[in-house]
Amino acid sequence: MLHSGLSDGERFDEWKRLLKGQANIVVGARSAIFAPLKNLGLIIIDEEHDASYISESNPRYRTVDIARFRAKYNNAKVVLGSATPSIDSYLLAKQGEYALAVMEERISDKGMPKIEIVSMSNELIMGNDGMFSAKLEEELRNTLKKGEQAMIFLNRRGHSSFVMCRKCGYIAKCTDCDVSLTYHSVDNMLKCHYCGKRYKMLTNCPDCGSTNIRYGKLGTQRVVEEIHRLFPDVKVLRMDNETTTTKTAYLDILGAFAAKEAQVLVGTQMIAKGHDFPDVTLVGILDADMSLYHQDYRSNERTFQLVTQVAGRAGRSDKGGKVILQTYAPNHYVYRFAAKYDYKGFFEKENNVRQTTNFPPYTTIIRVLMTSEDEDKVIEAAKKIYRELLSYAQANADDFLYIQAMKSPMGRIQNKYRYQIIARIRRRREDEIIAKFYGVIDANKFRQVSVFAEINPQNMA
């Protein structure tokens, strides 16, 4: 086994066993792709769509790319597994570059639980401004009465903070990029993380005129407190980054829930997939829109994947299951397809959107990020690199859809200022252009400034 939960000594011992041929199978997280197997025959990447397979710190790599290289080098096979493949992977399968093996039936012939979509805008009209809809509260009450278990999923994504009208569901979006705008409280502005365009913060909805504007996000602790308020005697477990800091915390929480020491498990994406609890008959999805309107061209894809994955936690035994999905956008196509578990329909729609709007996999995004504890130095570096890249882009205008320099959305992390250059390019000369970007970066060295490039970054913040 190879993963970050091992101590340095444990990892060394596992590595040595592999080198000596004392172990023939490696199970692990993304870094396991570098395991020193000498006679490699098969690489299996489960949940291949998961963003955690892309390293966002040095060394930066995409696990699937390394897997394909190692498979070619060793004449081995690669199997990518997912109930909700990434748009990129499924497109390659449709184009014949990957072989496609489809599994139509759920294990043990169990049907998928019914997903019921609840409009939180209607709940607000009815006078309910709480985090639980009347339907979810009713279903949770019935589940607890029967002695069964429930999982409450909080669709929270990092620092996302979109702006929404709670009355009609309007979302503030960039007019140029068709992605949601992010609220920056420091200067009270809405900003696009793809083009840098700035907008005034809304005081009322431009569609319906309502002043009931919402931004920010829920926390798991608040959800637990609300469950205790509604059901004082019910034991609740919580799983998020705060409750899983120790080495055994993750397994301890899951073990306690499996042993029915609690009837409700509240959690973030940690509880969304891979778990099999036969007594879980209800899944509640709170704040489903949190990833839908995260400022990312992949937001629709990630929301469909999350909803489908977390819905699969319910009804895994003969008791059946139900999913209550709460949203302010009940008619959004992502939820329509997810409610029917229609991946193919979703792919066709989303693929068409990507093609029309010139986003990957039909184009490539290059991000050059510069960081330093000295803001003047990082600005100077950004200006110099940008001038060179802009000159190259103007000379190759047909290959560039966009290039711009800007302060990063999260302008300072760990006492380091962050500036970035974003370019979107056509794929016909992709390798040549990426090589040029790397060449410019390598040719410009700055004291106390770190500079690196990312291709189709998972996080633009």
C-alpha positions in Angstrom: 0.0 0.0 0.0 1.3 3.5 -0.9 -0.5 6.6 0.3 0.0 9.8 2.3 -1.3 8.2 5.5 1.9 6.1 5.9 4.8 7.3 7.8 8.1 7.8 6.0 9.4 4.5 7.4 6.3 2.6 6.4 6.4 4.0 2.9 10.1 3.0 2.6 9.3 -0.5 3.7 6.5 -0.8 1.1 8.8 0.6 -1.6 11.6 -1.8 -0.7 9.2 -4.8 -0.8 8.2 -3.8 -4.4 11.8 -3.3 -5.5 12.7 -6.8 -4.2 9.6 -8.3 -5.9 8.1 -9.4 -2.5 4.8 -7.8 -3.5 3.0 -8.0 -6.9 0.1 -5.7 -6.4 0.1 -2.0 -5.4 -3.0 -0.3 -3.9 -2.7 3.4 -3.3 -3.5 7.0 -4.1 -2.2 8.9 -7.1 1.5 8.7 -6.1 1.2 4.9 -6.4 1.4 5.4 -10.1 5.2 5.7 -9.6 5.5 2.4 -7.8 8.7 0.5 -8.8 7.1 -2.6 -10.3 9.4 -4.2 -12.8 7.0 -6.4 -14.7 4.0 -4.1 -15.0 1.0 -5.7 -16.7 -2.1 -3.8 -15.5 -3.0 -0.3 -14.2 -6.5 0.3 -12.8 -7.6 3.8 -12.0 -10.9 3.7 -10.1 -13.1 6.8 -10.1 -11.0 8.1 -12.9 -12.9 11.3 -13.1 -11.8 12.4 -9.6 -9.9 15.7 -9.5 -7.5 14.3 -6.8 -5.7 12.3 -9.6 -4.2 15.6 -10.7 -1.3 16.9 -8.6 -1.6 20.7 -8.0 1.8 20.9 -6.1 5.3 20.0 -7.3 5.8 17.7 -8.9 2.7 18.5 -11.0 1.3 15.6 -13.0 -1.9 14.0 -14.2 -2.1 10.4 -13.0 -3.8 9.2 -16.2 -1.0 10.6 -18.4 1.7 8.8 -16.3 -0.4 5.6 -16.5 -0.6 5.8 -20.3 3.1 6.4 -20.5 4.0 3.5 -18.2 1.5 1.2 -20.0 3.1 2.0 -23.4 6.6 1.6 -21.9 5.8 -1.8 -20.3 3.3 -3.0 -23.0 0.6 -3.1 -20.2 -3.1 -2.3 -20.1 -4.9 0.6 -18.4 -8.4 0.4 -17.1 -10.3 3.6 -16.2 -13.3 2.9 -14.0 -16.2 5.3 -13.3 -20.0 5.5 -13.1 -19.6 9.1 -14.2 -16.6 9.3 -16.6 -15.0 12.7 -17.2 -16.1 14.4 -20.4 -12.5 14.2 -21.7 -12.3 10.4 -21.2 -15.8 9.6 -22.5 -15.1 11.7 -25.6 -11.9 9.7 -26.2 -14.0 6.5 -25.9 -16.6 7.8 -28.3 -13.8 8.6 -30.8 -12.3 5.1 -30.5 -9.1 6.0 -28.7 -10.3 4.1 -25.6 -12.2 0.9 -25.7 -15.6 1.3 -23.9 -17.0 -1.4 -21.6 -20.4 -0.6 -20.3 -22.0 -2.1 -17.1 -25.7 -1.3 -17.3 -26.8 -3.0 -14.1 -26.1 -2.1 -10.4 -24.5 -4.8 -8.3 -26.9 -7.5 -7.0 -29.5 -6.2 -9.4 -30.6 -3.5 -6.9 -32.4 -0.5 -8.6 -31.0 3.0 -8.1 -32.8 5.1 -5.5 -35.3 7.6 -6.7 -34.0 11.2 -6.7 -36.6 13.8 -5.7 -35.8 17.4 -6.6 -37.0 20.1 -4.1 -37.1 23.8 -5.0 -35.7 25.8 -2.2 -37.1 29.0 -3.8 -40.6 27.5 -3.3 -39.7 26.6 0.3 -38.8 30.3 0.8 -42.2 31.4 -0.6 -43.9 29.0 1.8 -42.1 30.7 4.7 -39.4 28.1 5.2 -36.0 29.9 5.2 -34.1 27.0 7.0 -31.5 24.7 5.5 -33.9 21.7 5.6 -36.9 21.6 3.2 -40.2 20.3 4.6 -39.8 17.2 2.4 -36.3 16.4 3.7 -37.3 16.9 7.3 -40.4 14.6 6.8 -38.3 11.9 5.1 -35.6 12.1 7.8 -38.2 11.8 10.5 -39.7 8.7 8.9 -36.3 7.1 8.4 -35.3 7.6 12.1 -38.7 6.2 13.2 -38.0 3.0 11.3 -34.6 2.7 12.9 -32.8 3.1 9.6 -29.9 5.4 8.7 -29.5 8.6 6.7 -26.6 10.4 5.2 -26.7 14.2 4.8 -24.3 15.5 2.1 -23.2 19.1 2.2 -22.0 20.0 -1.3 -19.3 22.4 -0.2 -16.4 23.3 -2.5 -13.5 25.0 -0.8 -13.7 28.8 -1.0 -16.5 29.0 -3.5 -18.8 31.9 -3.0 -21.2 32.6 -5.8 -24.1 35.1 -5.7 -27.7 34.0 -6.0 -31.2 35.4 -5.8 -33.1 33.1 -3.4 -36.4 34.1 -4.9 -36.0 33.2 -8.6 -32.6 31.4 -8.6 -30.8 33.9 -10.7 -27.0 33.5 -10.7 -24.5 36.3 -11.4 -22.4 35.2 -14.4 -19.6 36.7 -16.5 -20.9 38.1 -19.8 -17.8 37.0 -21.6 -17.1 33.5 -20.1 -20.5 32.1 -19.1 -19.2 31.0 -15.7 -20.4 32.2 -12.3 -18.8 35.3 -10.7 -17.1 35.0 -7.3 -17.8 37.5 -4.6 -14.8 39.3 -3.1 -15.7 40.8 0.2 -12.5 42.9 0.6 -13.5 45.3 -2.2 -17.2 44.3 -2.4 -16.9 43.3 -6.1 -17.9 40.3 -8.3 -15.0 39.0 -10.3 -14.5 36.5 -13.1 -11.6 34.1 -12.5 -11.1 33.4 -16.2 -10.9 36.8 -17.7 -10.5 39.1 -14.7 -13.6 41.2 -15.5 -15.1 43.0 -12.5 -18.7 43.8 -11.7 -20.5 45.7 -9.0 -22.0 43.7 -6.2 -25.7 43.1 -6.5 -28.1 44.9 -4.2 -31.2 43.4 -5.9 -31.9 40.7 -8.5 -31.7 42.0 -12.2 -34.3 39.4 -13.2 -37.0 39.7 -10.5 -36.0 42.7 -8.4 -35.8 40.8 -5.1 -33.4 42.0 -2.5 -33.1 38.5 -1.1 -29.5 38.0 -2.4 -27.5 35.2 -0.9 -23.7 34.5 -1.0 -21.5 32.4 1.2 -21.7 28.8 2.2 -23.0 26.4 4.9 -20.9 24.4 7.2 -21.2 20.9 8.4 -21.3 22.0 12.1 -24.4 24.2 11.4 -26.1 21.2 9.8 -25.3 19.0 12.8 -26.7 21.6 15.1 -29.9 21.9 13.0 -30.4 18.1 13.2 -30.0 18.2 16.9 -32.5 21.0 17.1 -35.1 19.0 15.1 -34.2 15.6 16.7 -32.6 16.1 20.1 -32.1 12.4 20.9 -30.6 11.3 17.6 -26.9 10.5 17.5 -25.1 12.3 14.6 -21.6 11.7 13.2 -19.8 14.4 11.2 -17.1 13.8 8.6 -15.1 16.6 7.1 -11.6 18.0 7.1 -11.9 19.2 10.7 -13.0 15.8 12.1 -10.5 13.6 10.2 -7.2 15.2 11.1 -5.9 12.1 13.0 -4.6 9.0 11.2 -7.5 6.7 12.2 -10.3 9.3 12.4 -11.7 8.5 8.9 -12.0 4.7 9.6 -13.2 5.4 13.2 -16.1 7.5 12.0 -17.1 5.0 9.2 -16.7 2.1 11.6 -19.0 3.8 14.2 -21.6 4.5 11.5 -21.4 0.9 10.2 -21.9 -0.4 13.7 -25.0 1.8 14.0 -23.6 3.9 16.8 -25.3 6.8 15.0 -28.3 7.1 12.8 -27.1 10.1 10.8 -23.8 10.8 9.1 -23.2 14.4 7.9 -20.3 15.0 5.6 -18.7 16.7 2.6 -17.3 14.9 -0.5 -15.6 12.3 1.8 -19.0 10.5 2.1 -20.0 10.8 -1.5 -18.6 7.6 -2.9 -17.3 4.1 -2.2 -19.3 3.4 1.0 -21.7 0.6 1.4 -24.1 0.8 4.4 -27.1 -1.5 3.9 -29.2 0.4 6.5 -28.9 3.8 4.7 -32.2 4.4 3.1 -32.1 8.2 2.8 -29.6 10.6 1.4 -30.2 14.3 1.7 -28.2 16.7 -0.6 -28.0 20.2 0.8 -26.8 23.2 -1.2 -26.6 21.2 -4.4 -25.9 24.4 -6.2 -22.6 25.0 -4.4 -20.6 23.1 -7.0 -23.0 23.9 -9.9 -22.1 27.6 -9.7 -18.5 27.2 -8.6 -16.6 29.4 -11.0 -15.2 26.6 -13.2 -16.1 25.4 -16.7 -16.3 21.9 -15.2 -18.9 22.9 -12.6 -21.8 21.2 -14.5 -19.7 18.0 -14.9 -18.6 17.9 -11.3 -22.1 18.5 -10.0 -23.6 15.7 -12.1 -20.8 13.4 -10.8 -21.3 14.3 -7.2 -25.1 14.0 -7.2 -24.9 10.6 -9.0 -22.1 9.3 -6.7 -23.8 10.4 -3.4 -27.2 9.2 -4.5 -25.6 5.7 -4.9 -25.1 5.5 -1.1 -28.8 5.0 -0.6 -30.8 1.8 -1.2 -27.9 -0.7 -1.3 -30.1 -3.4 0.3 -33.6 -4.8 -0.1 -34.9 -1.9 1.9 -34.6 0.4 -1.1 -33.7 4.1 -0.8 -34.6 7.7 -1.6 -32.6 10.8 -2.3 -33.8 14.4 -1.6 -31.9 17.0 -3.6 -32.4 20.6 -2.6 -31.7 23.3 -5.1 -32.6 26.8 -6.2 -32.4 25.8 -9.8 -34.7 22.7 -10.0 -35.0 23.0 -13.8 -31.3 23.0 -14.5 -30.4 20.3 -17.1 -27.7 18.8 -14.7 -30.4 17.8 -12.2 -32.8 16.6 -14.9 -30.2 14.2 -16.2 -29.0 13.2 -12.7 -32.5 12.4 -11.5 -32.7 9.9 -14.3 -29.1 8.7 -14.0 -28.8 9.5 -17.6 -25.1 9.9 -18.1 -25.2 9.6 -21.9 -27.8 12.4 -22.2 -25.8 14.6 -19.9 -22.6 13.9 -21.9 -24.2 14.9 -25.2 -25.6 18.2 -23.7 -22.4 19.1 -21.8 -20.1 18.1 -24.7 -22.1 20.4 -27.0 -21.8 23.3 -24.5 -18.0 22.8 -24.3 -17.7 22.8 -28.1 -19.9 25.9 -28.5 -18.2 27.9 -25.8 -14.6 26.8 -26.8 -13.7 25.2 -23.5 -11.6 22.0 -23.0 -11.5 19.3 -24.4 -11.9 21.5 -27.5 -9.4 24.0 -26.4 -6.6 24.1 -23.8 -6.2 26.5 -20.9 -2.7 27.4 -19.8 -2.2 29.1 -16.5 1.1 30.7 -15.4 1.2 31.3 -11.7 3.8 33.6 -10.0 4.2 33.8 -6.2 6.4 35.7 -3.9 6.5 37.2 -0.4 7.4 40.5 -2.1 4.5 41.9 -4.1 6.6 44.3 -6.1 8.8 41.5 -7.3 6.0 39.2 -8.3 4.3 42.1 -10.2 7.5 42.8 -12.0 7.9 39.1 -13.0 4.3 38.9 -14.1 4.7 42.0 -16.3 7.9 40.8 -18.0 6.6 37.2 -18.7 3.2 38.6 -19.9 4.9 41.0 -22.3 6.8 38.1 -23.9 3.8 35.8 -24.1 1.5 38.6 -25.4 3.9 39.3 -28.2 4.0 35.6 -29.1 0.2 35.4 -28.9 -0.3 38.5 -31.2 2.1 36.9 -33.7 0.0 33.7 -33.6 -3.4 35.3 -33.1 -5.3 32.5 -34.9 -4.2 30.0 -32.2 -5.1 32.2 -29.2 -8.7 32.7 -28.1 -7.6 34.7 -25.0 -4.7 35.8 -23.0 -4.7 38.1 -19.9 -2.6 38.8 -16.8 -4.3 39.4 -13.4 -4.1 39.1 -9.7 -5.1 35.6 -8.6 -8.6 35.2 -7.0 -6.9 34.2 -3.8 -4.3 37.0 -4.0 -2.2 35.9 -1.0 -1.7 32.4 0.5 0.8 31.6 3.3 2.2 35.1 3.1 2.9 34.8 -0.6 1.3 37.2 -3.2 -0.1 35.5 -6.3 -0.4 36.8 -9.8 -1.4 34.8 -12.9 -1.5 34.8 -16.7 -4.4 32.9 -18.3 -4.4 31.8 -21.9 -6.9 29.7 -23.9 -5.6 28.2 -27.1 -6.8 26.1 -29.9 -5.5 22.5 -29.9 -4.1 22.3 -33.4 -0.6 23.6 -32.3 -1.1 22.8 -28.6 2.3 21.1 -28.0 4.2 23.8 -29.7 2.5 26.6 -27.8 2.8 24.9 -24.4 6.5 24.3 -25.2 6.8 28.1 -25.9 5.2 28.9 -22.6 7.6 26.6 -20.7 10.5 28.1 -22.7 9.6 31.7 -21.7 9.3 30.6 -18.0 12.6 28.8 -18.1 14.4 31.8 -19.7 13.2 34.2 -17.0 14.6 33.7 -13.6 13.6 36.0 -10.8 15.0 36.2 -7.3 12.5 35.3 -4.6 9.7 34.6 -7.2 8.4 31.1 -8.0 6.9 30.7 -11.5 5.2 27.6 -12.9 2.7 26.6 -15.5 -0.5 24.4 -15.3 -2.4 22.9 -18.2 -6.2 22.8 -17.8 -5.8 23.6 -14.0 -8.4 22.0 -11.6 -8.6 25.1 -9.5 -8.4 28.6 -10.9 -8.3 30.3 -7.4 
